[in-house]
């Protein structure tokens, strides 16, 4: 063996092996093989210089891998570091070199945006050195996170609750979620009215102006003002005041980068960010085809919109030959990244081979892999196609005092929608002449109330993080996952709810460590790390500037922060059992509860009023025989056993809706049910039969496999989809 190539992933190693001859040996480090220790702080400070010295160690589980790497490295003439092209990959490469006893800057370092034979050979022909500025940037991030996590987490645990943790990016992200919940709680709905009319028995229009004054949305704030306009309009004669027709183009979407891929996969495919990255990793590292194993997309952790000139040229040739010249713009399209610190040397996410179409890919990819690949493939082609063109129409119907506006549009040319698909229907207005009299056939005023801001879902939270500059492509998905794992947030119907403990933690951090939860501070730190990677900032200076004032606040907090673990005695006795009453703090503020909980569940509000008690029913729990009571939750009222927590039986207040469709597995009835993630459909004989569907089954058989089909809405259009083979047909 002359040459040893070290990568992180076994799948990546297998794919690269297919492209190289016997003189190359490709082996995987299986991720990080050298890191800060789990059982200790792992950072010392030099007494003379004040520099931070990390104490890296090799985890026990990585010892066999390191042993094998050393053995192979000893026999190799040349050792190539071929870890991922981002900063974390650069740092992994550095630590691999250190673990096998080599000087990192002396080993050839190769990088590639895609795992194809051409890319690998080009990388081998153009090796470089390990970028120590990028290593320092990643090391600074790692040490900052260790300092915050290792010093602040114990303080939270001692003052609030055991097992709590804090993190530099994690805590500022959690504050965003908590702040949104505070907005929702403080929100007060405001009344407004809309007025819609029907002209010529077919044209829907909305109020535009009254007595020469424009009526914007939510400017009609009460019934009286709306009724005045309706009464006036009913007595007016209307004619066509103006007709405007214009053309507009819809811009082509840019190619995907990490954040936009995660957002689109969430909204269009229902994938979590974590799932999106796992599936994308498989597509990047290698897929088995009849031409061998190859990576079918470029590197998926990127904040760049750049595209290789060769890839763009190939895409343009494909568009010309498959769709025609009218779909091909005169010049290639380039896209600029708006975010600061974007790694412009990287590429956007794209397919590695344009000829490997989704139609071909379905023979080699799993269901989820194909869905994500199609999304990436279509977006890449679309970004190099012509714009879509629409004709927009606006008609104003004018009376003596009132003016109503009707709008319509139709697609003139589909452009890039030829690839991505377009499901909206044209809304055409009838041919009318200016000055023509028209009939007012119907008019109605409708009351509305403003709604609170929506809770974040995973996609919108990532979009918010990106807009604020918090985190980087590699951190979005892990941050959301960490908050879930730590029980700081819960997902209900795909919306993010902060838990009770999240409010307590954020309140403490806001008061005593405001910079840790400040999005501006976190974003500026990301920019500072970018400067380290560019070689314009010294990483030791950054750590020194952060550490001293942070540790001062930690020590001050140990003395000054009041413990929330101990409830405060009130001096009163429980009216139910005689035990002492305590003042406790919950998600919605302070309350008084019995110290004998859970044996005694007596509680009252701090003003002395009794909290709402569960409503008793005549129904008996089928599990323990205790009375069932009606309780309230975020998802509404439900039946629960009064013996809780000994008996945890609970069920819907209303019987589940039964479908007139038989279960395809056992022939039983299918019921509509409500779960933590929203509505789903399952067999009434559960747990004997485990049939389940996320969308409503219909009494219709799949023409491909004769299995049951379900009805769902896809991009605004209703379709039937087989619950087994996923074959789709239009519901029409």
C-alpha positions as CSV (number, residue, x, y, z in Angstrom):
1,X,0.0,0.0,0.0
2,X,1.5,3.3,-1.1
3,X,-1.3,5.8,-0.2
4,X,-3.6,6.0,2.7
5,X,-6.7,8.3,2.5
6,X,-8.5,9.0,5.8
7,X,-12.1,10.2,5.8
8,X,-14.7,10.4,8.6
9,X,-17.5,8.1,7.4
10,X,-17.4,4.4,6.4
11,X,-20.0,5.0,3.7
12,X,-17.8,7.7,2.3
13,X,-14.8,5.4,2.4
14,X,-16.6,2.7,0.5
15,X,-17.7,5.1,-2.2
16,X,-14.2,6.6,-2.7
17,X,-12.6,3.1,-2.8
18,X,-14.7,2.3,-5.9
19,X,-12.9,5.1,-7.8
20,X,-9.3,4.3,-6.9
21,X,-6.8,1.6,-7.7
22,X,-5.1,-1.0,-5.5
23,X,-2.4,1.5,-4.6
24,X,-4.9,3.4,-2.4
25,X,-6.3,2.4,0.9
26,X,-9.3,4.4,2.2
27,X,-10.3,4.2,5.8
28,X,-12.8,6.0,8.1
29,X,-12.1,7.6,11.4
30,X,-15.8,7.3,12.2
31,X,-16.1,10.9,13.2
32,X,-14.2,12.6,16.0
33,X,-11.4,10.5,17.5
34,X,-9.9,13.2,19.7
35,X,-11.9,15.6,21.9
36,X,-12.1,17.3,25.2
37,X,-12.8,14.8,28.0
38,X,-16.3,14.1,29.1
39,X,-15.5,13.7,32.8
40,X,-13.6,17.0,33.4
41,X,-13.4,20.6,32.3
42,X,-10.4,19.7,30.0
43,X,-9.0,23.3,29.8
44,X,-6.1,24.7,31.7
45,X,-4.9,28.3,31.7
46,X,-1.1,29.0,31.5
47,X,0.0,31.0,34.5
48,X,2.5,33.1,32.6
49,X,0.8,33.8,29.3
50,X,-2.8,33.4,30.3
51,X,-3.3,31.2,27.2
52,X,-5.9,28.5,27.2
53,X,-4.6,25.0,26.8
54,X,-7.1,22.3,25.8
55,X,-6.4,18.8,27.1
56,X,-7.6,16.6,24.3
57,X,-8.0,12.9,24.8
58,X,-9.0,9.8,22.7
59,X,-12.3,8.4,23.9
60,X,-12.3,4.7,24.8
61,X,-14.6,3.7,22.0
62,X,-12.2,5.3,19.4
63,X,-9.1,3.4,20.6
64,X,-9.5,0.4,18.2
65,X,-9.9,2.9,15.3
66,X,-6.8,4.9,16.3
67,X,-4.8,1.7,16.7
68,X,-5.7,0.6,13.1
69,X,-5.0,4.1,11.7
70,X,-1.5,4.1,13.3
71,X,-0.8,0.7,11.9
72,X,-1.8,1.7,8.3
73,X,-0.1,5.1,8.6
74,X,3.1,3.4,9.5
75,X,3.0,1.3,6.3
76,X,1.9,4.1,4.0
77,X,4.2,6.3,1.9
78,X,1.7,9.1,1.7
79,X,-1.2,9.9,4.0
80,X,-4.0,12.1,2.7
81,X,-6.4,13.8,5.1
82,X,-9.8,13.8,3.3
83,X,-12.3,14.9,5.9
84,X,-15.3,17.2,5.1
85,X,-14.6,20.6,3.6
86,X,-16.1,22.7,6.5
87,X,-14.3,23.9,9.6
88,X,-15.4,20.9,11.6
89,X,-13.9,18.6,9.0
90,X,-10.7,20.7,9.0
91,X,-10.5,20.2,12.8
92,X,-11.2,16.5,12.6
93,X,-8.4,16.2,10.1
94,X,-6.1,18.0,12.4
95,X,-7.0,15.7,15.3
96,X,-6.5,12.6,13.2
97,X,-3.0,13.7,12.3
98,X,-2.3,14.3,16.0
99,X,-3.7,11.0,17.0
100,X,-1.5,9.0,14.6
101,X,1.6,11.0,15.7
102,X,2.0,13.2,12.6
103,X,2.4,16.9,12.1
104,X,-0.9,18.1,10.7
105,X,0.6,20.8,8.4
106,X,2.9,18.2,6.8
107,X,0.2,15.9,5.6
108,X,-1.4,16.5,2.2
109,X,-5.0,17.7,2.7
110,X,-7.6,17.1,-0.1
111,X,-11.1,18.5,-0.3
112,X,-14.0,17.9,-2.7
113,X,-17.6,19.2,-2.9
114,X,-18.9,16.0,-4.3
115,X,-17.9,12.3,-4.1
116,X,-17.5,11.4,-7.8
117,X,-14.5,9.9,-9.6
118,X,-13.7,13.2,-11.3
119,X,-13.8,15.2,-8.1
120,X,-11.7,12.7,-6.2
121,X,-9.0,12.5,-8.9
122,X,-8.9,16.4,-9.1
123,X,-8.5,16.6,-5.4
124,X,-5.6,14.1,-5.4
125,X,-3.9,16.2,-8.1
126,X,-4.3,19.4,-6.1
127,X,-3.6,18.7,-2.4
128,X,-3.1,21.6,0.1
129,X,-2.2,21.9,3.7
130,X,-4.5,21.7,6.7
131,X,-5.9,25.2,7.2
132,X,-4.9,26.1,10.8
133,X,-7.0,29.3,10.9
134,X,-10.1,27.1,10.3
135,X,-8.9,24.7,13.0
136,X,-8.4,27.6,15.4
137,X,-11.9,28.9,14.6
138,X,-13.5,25.5,15.3
139,X,-11.3,25.1,18.4
140,X,-12.4,28.5,19.7
141,X,-16.1,27.6,19.2
142,X,-15.5,24.2,21.0
143,X,-13.8,25.9,24.0
144,X,-16.4,28.7,24.3
145,X,-19.1,26.1,24.3
146,X,-17.3,24.0,26.9
147,X,-16.7,27.1,29.2
148,X,-20.4,28.1,29.0
149,X,-21.7,24.5,29.3
150,X,-19.3,23.3,32.0
151,X,-19.5,26.4,34.2
152,X,-23.1,27.7,33.8
153,X,-24.9,24.3,33.7
154,X,-24.0,23.4,37.3
155,X,-25.2,26.8,38.5
156,X,-28.6,26.2,36.8
157,X,-28.7,22.8,38.4
158,X,-27.9,24.1,41.9
159,X,-30.4,27.0,41.7
160,X,-33.3,25.5,39.7
161,X,-33.3,21.8,39.0
162,X,-30.9,18.9,38.7
163,X,-29.9,17.9,35.1
164,X,-30.3,21.4,33.5
165,X,-27.8,22.6,30.9
166,X,-27.0,25.8,29.2
167,X,-25.3,26.5,25.9
168,X,-24.1,29.5,24.0
169,X,-26.3,28.9,20.9
170,X,-28.8,26.7,22.7
171,X,-29.8,29.3,25.2
172,X,-30.2,32.2,22.8
173,X,-32.3,30.0,20.6
174,X,-34.5,29.0,23.6
175,X,-35.0,32.7,24.4
176,X,-36.4,33.2,20.9
177,X,-39.0,30.4,21.6
178,X,-39.8,31.7,25.1
179,X,-40.2,35.3,23.8
180,X,-42.7,34.2,21.2
181,X,-44.7,32.3,23.9
182,X,-44.7,35.5,25.9
183,X,-46.0,37.4,22.9
184,X,-48.8,34.9,22.5
185,X,-49.7,35.0,26.2
186,X,-49.8,38.8,26.2
187,X,-51.7,39.1,23.0
188,X,-55.1,40.9,23.0
189,X,-57.2,40.3,19.9
190,X,-58.5,43.4,18.1
191,X,-61.7,43.5,16.1
192,X,-61.9,44.4,12.4
193,X,-64.3,43.9,9.5
194,X,-64.0,43.0,5.8
195,X,-66.5,43.8,3.1
196,X,-66.9,41.6,0.0
197,X,-69.2,42.0,-3.0
198,X,-70.3,40.1,-6.0
199,X,-70.7,41.9,-9.3
200,X,-72.2,40.6,-12.6
201,X,-73.0,37.3,-10.7
202,X,-69.4,36.1,-11.1
203,X,-66.8,38.7,-10.1
204,X,-65.7,38.7,-6.4
205,X,-64.4,42.1,-5.2
206,X,-63.4,43.7,-1.9
207,X,-63.9,47.2,-0.7
208,X,-61.2,49.5,-2.0
209,X,-62.3,53.0,-0.9
210,X,-65.2,54.9,0.6
211,X,-66.0,58.6,0.1
212,X,-62.5,59.0,-1.4
213,X,-60.6,57.4,1.5
214,X,-58.7,54.2,1.0
215,X,-59.9,51.3,3.1
216,X,-56.8,49.2,4.1
217,X,-57.1,45.9,5.8
218,X,-58.1,46.2,9.5
219,X,-59.1,49.8,9.1
220,X,-62.8,49.0,9.6
221,X,-62.7,48.4,13.4
222,X,-66.4,48.0,14.3
223,X,-69.7,46.9,12.9
224,X,-71.1,50.4,12.7
225,X,-68.5,51.6,10.2
226,X,-68.8,48.4,8.1
227,X,-72.6,48.7,8.1
228,X,-72.5,52.3,6.9
229,X,-70.5,51.2,3.8
230,X,-72.8,48.2,3.1
231,X,-76.0,50.3,3.5
232,X,-74.5,53.0,1.2
233,X,-73.3,50.5,-1.5
234,X,-76.7,48.8,-1.7
235,X,-78.2,52.1,-2.8
236,X,-75.5,53.0,-5.4
237,X,-75.3,52.2,-9.1
238,X,-71.9,50.8,-10.1
239,X,-69.9,50.9,-13.3
240,X,-66.4,49.9,-14.4
241,X,-64.2,52.7,-13.2
242,X,-60.9,51.3,-14.5
243,X,-59.3,48.2,-16.0
244,X,-55.6,47.6,-15.7
245,X,-53.7,44.7,-17.3
246,X,-50.0,44.2,-16.7
247,X,-47.4,41.5,-17.0
248,X,-45.0,40.5,-14.3
249,X,-42.3,37.8,-14.0
250,X,-41.7,35.5,-11.1
251,X,-38.0,35.2,-10.3
252,X,-36.3,31.8,-10.4
253,X,-35.5,30.4,-6.9
254,X,-31.8,30.2,-5.9
255,X,-30.3,26.7,-5.3
256,X,-30.4,25.2,-1.9
257,X,-28.0,25.8,1.0
258,X,-28.4,24.1,4.3
259,X,-30.9,26.4,5.9
260,X,-33.2,26.7,2.9
261,X,-33.1,22.9,2.3
262,X,-34.1,22.2,5.9
263,X,-37.0,24.7,5.6
264,X,-38.3,23.4,2.3
265,X,-38.0,19.8,3.4
266,X,-40.0,20.6,6.5
267,X,-42.8,22.5,4.7
268,X,-43.0,20.3,1.5
269,X,-42.0,16.8,2.8
270,X,-42.7,17.0,6.5
271,X,-39.0,16.2,7.4
272,X,-37.5,17.4,10.6
273,X,-34.1,19.2,10.2
274,X,-32.4,16.2,11.8
275,X,-34.0,13.8,9.3
276,X,-33.2,16.1,6.4
277,X,-29.5,16.1,7.2
278,X,-29.4,12.3,7.8
279,X,-31.0,11.6,4.4
280,X,-28.8,14.2,2.7
281,X,-25.7,12.6,4.3
282,X,-26.6,9.3,2.6
283,X,-27.1,11.0,-0.8
284,X,-23.8,12.8,-0.4
285,X,-21.7,9.8,0.8
286,X,-22.8,7.3,-1.8
287,X,-25.7,5.5,-3.5
288,X,-25.4,2.2,-5.3
289,X,-26.3,2.4,-9.0
290,X,-25.7,0.2,-12.0
291,X,-22.5,2.3,-12.6
292,X,-21.2,1.6,-9.1
293,X,-21.5,3.6,-5.9
294,X,-21.3,7.4,-6.2
295,X,-22.4,10.5,-4.3
296,X,-25.4,12.0,-6.0
297,X,-25.5,15.4,-4.3
298,X,-22.8,17.9,-3.3
299,X,-21.8,18.6,0.3
300,X,-24.9,19.4,2.3
301,X,-23.5,21.7,5.0
302,X,-23.0,25.0,3.2
303,X,-24.2,28.6,3.4
304,X,-23.0,29.4,-0.1
305,X,-25.1,29.9,-3.3
306,X,-22.2,29.4,-5.6
307,X,-22.3,26.8,-8.4
308,X,-19.4,25.3,-10.3
309,X,-19.2,26.6,-13.8
310,X,-19.1,23.1,-15.2
311,X,-22.3,22.1,-13.3
312,X,-24.1,25.2,-14.7
313,X,-22.9,24.5,-18.2
314,X,-24.1,20.9,-17.9
315,X,-27.5,22.0,-16.5
316,X,-27.9,24.5,-19.4
317,X,-27.2,21.8,-22.0
318,X,-29.8,19.5,-20.3
319,X,-32.4,22.2,-20.2
320,X,-31.8,23.0,-23.9
321,X,-32.1,19.4,-25.0
322,X,-35.0,18.4,-22.7
323,X,-37.1,21.6,-22.5
324,X,-36.1,23.8,-25.4
325,X,-34.5,27.2,-25.9
326,X,-37.5,29.1,-24.5
327,X,-36.7,27.7,-21.1
328,X,-33.0,28.6,-21.2
329,X,-32.0,32.2,-20.3
330,X,-29.4,33.9,-22.5
331,X,-26.8,33.9,-19.8
332,X,-26.1,31.6,-16.8
333,X,-27.7,32.8,-13.6
334,X,-25.5,33.6,-10.5
335,X,-26.8,34.0,-7.0
336,X,-25.2,35.9,-4.1
337,X,-25.3,34.8,-0.5
338,X,-26.8,37.5,1.8
339,X,-25.6,36.2,5.1
340,X,-22.4,37.5,6.7
341,X,-19.5,35.1,6.9
342,X,-20.8,32.7,4.3
343,X,-18.2,30.3,3.0
344,X,-18.2,31.5,-0.6
345,X,-15.5,29.0,-1.6
346,X,-18.1,26.3,-1.1
347,X,-20.9,25.3,-3.4
348,X,-24.6,25.3,-3.0
349,X,-26.4,21.9,-2.7
350,X,-26.9,20.4,-6.2
351,X,-27.0,17.0,-7.9
352,X,-23.6,15.7,-9.0
353,X,-24.8,14.3,-12.3
354,X,-27.7,16.1,-14.1
355,X,-28.4,13.0,-16.2
356,X,-29.2,11.1,-13.0
357,X,-32.8,12.3,-13.0
358,X,-35.4,11.6,-10.3
359,X,-37.0,9.2,-12.7
360,X,-33.8,7.2,-12.9
361,X,-33.1,7.7,-9.2
362,X,-36.3,5.9,-8.2
363,X,-34.7,2.6,-9.2
364,X,-31.9,3.1,-6.6
365,X,-33.1,5.3,-3.8
366,X,-35.4,4.6,-0.8
367,X,-38.6,6.6,-0.5
368,X,-37.3,9.4,1.7
369,X,-34.0,9.6,-0.2
370,X,-35.9,10.0,-3.5
371,X,-38.2,12.7,-2.1
372,X,-35.2,14.8,-0.9
373,X,-33.2,14.1,-4.1
374,X,-36.1,15.2,-6.3
375,X,-36.4,18.4,-4.2
376,X,-32.7,19.2,-4.6
377,X,-32.6,18.2,-8.3
378,X,-35.6,20.2,-9.3
379,X,-34.5,23.3,-7.4
380,X,-31.0,23.1,-9.1
381,X,-32.5,22.9,-12.6
382,X,-35.1,25.6,-11.8
383,X,-32.4,28.1,-10.7
384,X,-30.9,28.0,-14.3
385,X,-34.2,28.3,-16.2
386,X,-36.2,31.2,-17.4
387,X,-38.6,33.2,-15.2
388,X,-42.3,32.4,-15.2
389,X,-44.6,35.1,-16.7
390,X,-48.1,36.1,-15.6
391,X,-50.7,38.5,-16.7
392,X,-52.3,40.4,-13.8
393,X,-55.7,42.0,-14.1
394,X,-57.3,44.7,-11.8
395,X,-60.8,46.1,-12.2
396,X,-62.2,48.9,-10.0
397,X,-66.0,49.1,-9.8
398,X,-67.1,52.6,-8.8
399,X,-70.3,53.9,-7.3
400,X,-71.3,57.3,-5.9
401,X,-69.4,56.7,-2.6
402,X,-67.9,53.2,-2.8
403,X,-65.2,51.6,-4.9
404,X,-64.6,47.9,-5.0
405,X,-61.5,46.1,-6.4
406,X,-61.3,42.7,-8.2
407,X,-58.1,41.0,-9.1
408,X,-57.2,38.2,-11.4
409,X,-54.2,36.6,-13.0
410,X,-53.3,33.9,-15.5
411,X,-50.0,32.2,-16.4
412,X,-48.6,33.2,-19.8
413,X,-45.5,31.1,-19.6
414,X,-44.6,28.5,-16.9
415,X,-40.8,28.9,-17.1
416,X,-39.1,27.2,-14.1
417,X,-42.4,25.9,-12.9
418,X,-42.1,23.4,-15.7
419,X,-39.7,21.6,-13.3
420,X,-40.9,22.5,-9.8
421,X,-44.6,22.3,-10.7
422,X,-47.4,24.9,-10.3
423,X,-50.7,23.9,-8.7
424,X,-52.6,27.2,-8.5
425,X,-55.4,27.8,-10.9
426,X,-55.8,30.9,-13.1
427,X,-58.3,33.4,-11.8
428,X,-59.6,35.1,-14.9
429,X,-61.9,38.2,-14.9
430,X,-64.6,38.6,-17.5
431,X,-64.2,40.9,-20.4
432,X,-65.7,44.3,-19.4
433,X,-65.4,47.8,-20.9
434,X,-64.5,50.9,-19.0
435,X,-67.6,52.8,-18.1
436,X,-69.9,49.8,-18.5
437,X,-72.7,49.5,-15.9
438,X,-72.5,46.5,-13.7
439,X,-74.9,44.9,-11.2
440,X,-74.2,44.5,-7.5
441,X,-75.6,41.1,-6.8
442,X,-74.5,40.5,-3.3
443,X,-72.6,42.3,-0.5
444,X,-71.7,41.2,3.0
445,X,-69.6,42.4,5.9
446,X,-67.7,39.9,8.0
447,X,-66.3,40.3,11.5
448,X,-62.7,39.2,12.2
449,X,-60.2,39.3,15.1
450,X,-56.5,39.7,14.9
451,X,-54.6,36.5,15.8
452,X,-51.5,36.2,18.0
453,X,-48.2,35.5,16.2
454,X,-47.9,31.8,15.4
455,X,-45.6,29.5,17.4
456,X,-42.4,28.5,15.5
457,X,-42.2,25.2,13.8
458,X,-38.7,23.8,13.1
459,X,-38.5,25.4,9.7
460,X,-39.5,28.9,10.8
461,X,-37.2,28.7,13.8
462,X,-34.2,27.9,11.6
463,X,-35.2,30.7,9.3
464,X,-35.2,33.1,12.3
465,X,-31.8,31.8,13.5
466,X,-30.4,32.4,10.0
467,X,-31.8,35.9,9.8
468,X,-30.3,36.8,13.1
469,X,-26.9,35.2,12.3
470,X,-27.1,32.7,15.1
471,X,-25.2,29.5,14.4
472,X,-24.0,28.1,11.1
473,X,-25.2,25.4,8.7
474,X,-23.7,22.6,10.9
475,X,-25.5,23.8,14.1
476,X,-29.1,24.5,13.1
477,X,-30.4,20.9,13.3
478,X,-28.4,19.9,16.4
479,X,-29.5,23.0,18.3
480,X,-33.2,22.2,17.8
481,X,-32.6,18.5,18.6
482,X,-30.7,19.5,21.8
483,X,-33.5,21.7,23.1
484,X,-35.9,18.7,22.6
485,X,-33.6,16.2,24.3
486,X,-33.1,18.6,27.2
487,X,-36.9,18.8,27.6
488,X,-36.8,22.6,27.1
489,X,-39.2,22.4,24.1
490,X,-42.0,20.1,23.0
491,X,-43.4,19.6,19.5
492,X,-47.2,19.6,19.3
493,X,-48.8,19.4,15.9
494,X,-45.3,20.4,14.6
495,X,-45.4,23.6,16.5
496,X,-42.7,24.4,19.2
497,X,-43.9,24.9,22.8
498,X,-41.5,25.9,25.5
499,X,-41.8,23.7,28.6
500,X,-42.3,25.1,32.1
501,X,-38.7,24.8,33.1
502,X,-37.7,26.8,29.9
503,X,-39.3,29.9,31.3
504,X,-37.6,29.6,34.7
505,X,-34.2,29.1,33.0
506,X,-34.5,32.0,30.6
507,X,-35.7,34.3,33.4
508,X,-32.6,33.6,35.4
509,X,-30.3,33.9,32.4
510,X,-31.9,37.2,31.4
511,X,-31.3,38.7,34.8
512,X,-27.8,37.4,35.5
513,X,-26.3,36.4,32.1
514,X,-28.0,38.6,29.5
515,X,-25.3,38.2,26.9
516,X,-25.7,34.4,26.9
517,X,-29.3,34.7,25.7
518,X,-28.8,37.8,23.6
519,X,-29.2,37.0,19.9
520,X,-27.0,40.0,19.0
521,X,-24.1,38.8,21.2
522,X,-24.4,35.3,19.8
523,X,-24.4,36.5,16.2
524,X,-21.5,38.8,16.8
525,X,-19.5,35.9,18.3
526,X,-20.2,34.0,15.0
527,X,-18.7,36.9,13.1
528,X,-15.7,36.9,15.4
529,X,-15.2,33.2,14.8
530,X,-15.3,33.9,11.0
531,X,-12.5,36.5,11.5
532,X,-10.4,33.8,13.2
533,X,-11.0,31.5,10.2
534,X,-9.9,34.4,8.0
535,X,-6.7,34.9,10.0
536,X,-7.6,38.4,11.2
537,X,-8.3,37.6,14.8
538,X,-6.3,35.8,17.4
539,X,-8.3,33.0,19.0
540,X,-6.6,33.2,22.4
541,X,-7.6,36.9,22.7
542,X,-11.2,36.0,22.1
543,X,-11.2,33.4,24.9
544,X,-9.4,35.8,27.3
545,X,-11.9,38.6,26.7
546,X,-14.8,36.3,27.3
547,X,-13.6,34.1,30.2
548,X,-12.7,36.6,33.0
549,X,-16.0,38.6,33.1
550,X,-18.0,35.4,32.6
551,X,-16.4,33.6,35.5
552,X,-16.9,36.7,37.7
553,X,-20.6,36.5,37.1
554,X,-20.6,32.8,37.8
555,X,-19.0,33.3,41.2
556,X,-21.3,36.2,41.9
557,X,-24.3,34.1,40.9
558,X,-23.4,31.3,43.3
559,X,-23.8,33.8,46.1
560,X,-26.5,36.2,44.9
561,X,-28.9,34.1,42.8
562,X,-31.8,33.0,45.0
563,X,-32.5,29.2,44.8
564,X,-35.8,28.3,43.2
565,X,-35.5,24.7,44.2
566,X,-36.9,25.2,47.6
567,X,-40.5,26.3,47.9
568,X,-41.3,29.2,50.3
569,X,-43.4,28.3,53.4
570,X,-46.5,30.5,53.6
571,X,-47.3,29.9,57.3
572,X,-50.7,28.4,56.4
573,X,-52.0,24.9,56.8
574,X,-53.6,22.9,54.1
575,X,-57.4,22.8,54.6
576,X,-57.6,19.2,53.2
577,X,-54.8,17.4,55.2
578,X,-53.3,19.9,57.6
579,X,-49.8,19.9,56.0
580,X,-47.9,23.2,55.4
581,X,-48.8,25.2,52.3
582,X,-45.8,26.3,50.1
583,X,-45.4,29.1,47.6
584,X,-44.2,27.5,44.4
585,X,-43.3,28.9,40.9
586,X,-44.8,27.4,37.8
587,X,-44.9,28.2,34.1
588,X,-47.7,30.7,34.5
589,X,-46.4,32.3,37.6
590,X,-46.5,31.7,41.3
591,X,-49.1,29.5,43.1
592,X,-49.7,27.9,46.5
593,X,-49.7,24.1,46.9
594,X,-49.7,21.5,49.7
595,X,-46.3,20.3,50.9
596,X,-47.8,16.8,51.0
597,X,-48.0,16.5,47.2
598,X,-48.6,14.1,45.5
599,X,-50.7,12.5,48.3
600,X,-52.6,15.8,48.7
601,X,-53.2,17.8,45.5
602,X,-54.6,20.9,47.1
603,X,-53.7,24.1,45.3
604,X,-54.9,27.7,45.2
605,X,-53.9,31.0,43.5
606,X,-51.7,33.5,45.3
607,X,-54.8,35.8,45.7
608,X,-56.5,33.1,47.7
609,X,-59.0,32.1,44.9
610,X,-59.4,28.4,44.1
611,X,-58.1,27.2,40.7
612,X,-60.6,25.6,38.4
613,X,-61.3,22.0,39.6
614,X,-61.8,19.2,37.0
615,X,-65.5,18.7,36.1
616,X,-66.9,15.4,37.4
617,X,-68.7,13.0,35.1
618,X,-70.9,9.9,35.5
619,X,-68.4,7.8,33.5
620,X,-66.3,5.2,35.3
621,X,-62.7,4.4,34.4
622,X,-62.6,1.0,32.7
623,X,-59.1,0.4,34.1
624,X,-59.5,1.0,37.8
625,X,-63.2,1.9,38.4
626,X,-62.6,5.5,39.6
627,X,-64.8,8.3,38.4
628,X,-63.6,10.0,35.2
629,X,-63.3,13.8,35.2
630,X,-63.0,16.5,32.4
631,X,-59.6,18.2,32.3
632,X,-58.2,20.9,30.1
633,X,-55.0,20.8,28.0
634,X,-53.3,22.8,25.2
635,X,-55.2,20.6,22.8
636,X,-58.6,21.1,24.5
637,X,-60.7,19.3,27.0
638,X,-60.4,15.5,27.5
639,X,-61.5,12.7,29.9
640,X,-59.0,11.6,32.5
641,X,-59.1,9.2,35.5
642,X,-59.6,11.0,38.9
643,X,-57.1,8.6,40.4
644,X,-54.2,10.1,38.4
645,X,-51.2,9.6,38.8
646,X,-51.9,6.1,40.1
647,X,-54.1,5.5,37.0
648,X,-53.1,7.4,33.9
649,X,-56.1,6.4,31.7
650,X,-57.2,9.3,29.4
651,X,-59.3,9.5,26.3
652,X,-61.1,12.0,24.0
653,X,-64.2,13.7,25.4
654,X,-66.1,12.8,22.2
655,X,-66.0,9.3,20.6
656,X,-63.5,9.0,17.8
657,X,-65.0,9.5,14.3
658,X,-65.3,6.2,12.5
659,X,-64.7,6.1,8.7
660,X,-66.8,4.0,6.4
661,X,-63.6,2.3,5.3
662,X,-62.3,-1.1,6.4
663,X,-58.8,-1.7,7.8
664,X,-56.7,-3.2,5.0
665,X,-54.9,-5.4,7.5
666,X,-57.7,-6.9,9.6
667,X,-61.0,-5.7,8.2
668,X,-61.8,-3.6,11.4
669,X,-63.1,-0.1,11.5
670,X,-60.7,2.9,11.0
671,X,-61.0,5.7,13.4
672,X,-59.8,9.3,13.4
673,X,-57.6,10.0,16.5
674,X,-55.6,12.7,18.1
675,X,-51.9,12.2,19.1
676,X,-49.1,14.4,20.3
677,X,-48.2,15.4,16.7
678,X,-51.8,16.0,15.6
679,X,-54.5,14.0,13.8
680,X,-54.0,10.5,12.5
681,X,-56.0,7.5,11.5
682,X,-55.7,4.0,13.1
683,X,-57.5,0.7,13.4
684,X,-60.2,0.5,16.1
685,X,-58.8,-2.9,17.2
686,X,-55.4,-1.3,18.3
687,X,-53.2,-2.7,19.9
688,X,-54.1,-6.0,18.2
689,X,-53.9,-4.3,14.8
690,X,-51.2,-1.7,14.2
691,X,-52.5,-0.1,11.0
692,X,-51.9,3.7,11.0
693,X,-52.0,6.5,8.4
694,X,-51.2,10.2,8.7
695,X,-53.9,11.2,6.2
696,X,-57.5,10.0,5.7
697,X,-58.0,6.6,4.1
698,X,-60.7,6.5,1.4
699,X,-62.7,3.5,0.0
700,X,-60.5,3.4,-3.1
701,X,-57.9,0.8,-4.3
702,X,-54.6,1.6,-5.8
703,X,-54.4,0.9,-9.5
704,X,-50.8,-0.3,-9.1
705,X,-50.9,-2.6,-6.1
706,X,-54.6,-2.8,-5.1
707,X,-53.9,-1.5,-1.6
708,X,-56.0,1.1,0.2
709,X,-55.5,4.8,-0.8
710,X,-55.7,8.0,1.2
711,X,-56.7,11.5,0.4
712,X,-54.2,14.3,0.9
713,X,-53.4,17.9,-0.2
714,X,-50.2,18.3,-2.1
715,X,-49.1,21.8,-3.1
716,X,-52.6,23.0,-2.8
717,X,-54.1,20.2,-4.9
718,X,-56.0,17.2,-3.7
719,X,-54.7,13.8,-4.7
720,X,-55.2,10.1,-3.8
721,X,-52.0,8.4,-2.6
722,X,-51.5,4.7,-2.0
723,X,-50.8,3.9,1.7
724,X,-48.4,1.2,0.6
725,X,-46.6,2.0,-2.7
726,X,-47.2,5.8,-2.6
727,X,-48.6,5.8,-6.1
728,X,-50.6,9.0,-6.7
729,X,-53.5,10.0,-8.9
730,X,-55.5,13.3,-9.1
731,X,-58.5,13.4,-6.8
732,X,-60.4,14.9,-9.8
